[in-house]
Amino acid sequence: MCVGVPMKMVEIHYPSGIAEAKGVKRNIGLQLLPENEIKIGDYVIVHVGFAIEKVDKKDADETWETLDEILRLMEQEENA
């Protein structure tokens, strides 16, 4: 299974940048998105170190809610 996670852009030095999610910052590649479409504060889906899609904050928040729920269910299953 492949998972892309939403992250917020905090620095841009195209063709790379730094994105943050849940207090964790990562260097990511921005080559797959047009330079003029991405700015600080934007949310992107990051997969294997590359931003692959720009999303709005609502979609990013909903995705994290879903991922957090999956993790909670996995932990419950492990502890059962």
Secondary structure, DSSP 8 states (H G I E B T S, - for coil): ----EEEEEEEEETTEEEEEETTEEEEEE-TTS-GGG--TT-EEEEETTEEEEEE-HHHHHHHHHHHHHHHHHHHHHHH-
